Amino acid sequence: MTPKISVVIDAQGQIRADFIAFPGRTCEGAEQRLRQELARWGVAVQGRVTPKSETQIAQELSQDQQPRGQTWKKLQI
């Protein structure tokens, strides 16, 4: 599976971003780039890291042909 970011903005303006299939801690760099891009549009966000459960990681691995490790994170900003 190719790494991707799933972003949802709810009716209250809360932003949730799920970093899927990023190897190791590379999701943290992607989160910083997303935060910088949002800041360019005047959206200041504070992030919170929520580690993914073993079940979530297993689901991602089952969709991927080549496992990338088990340190992926789900970040909520």
Helices and strands as residue ranges (DSSP letters): E 4-9, E 15-20, H 26-40, E 48-51, H 54-63, E 73-76
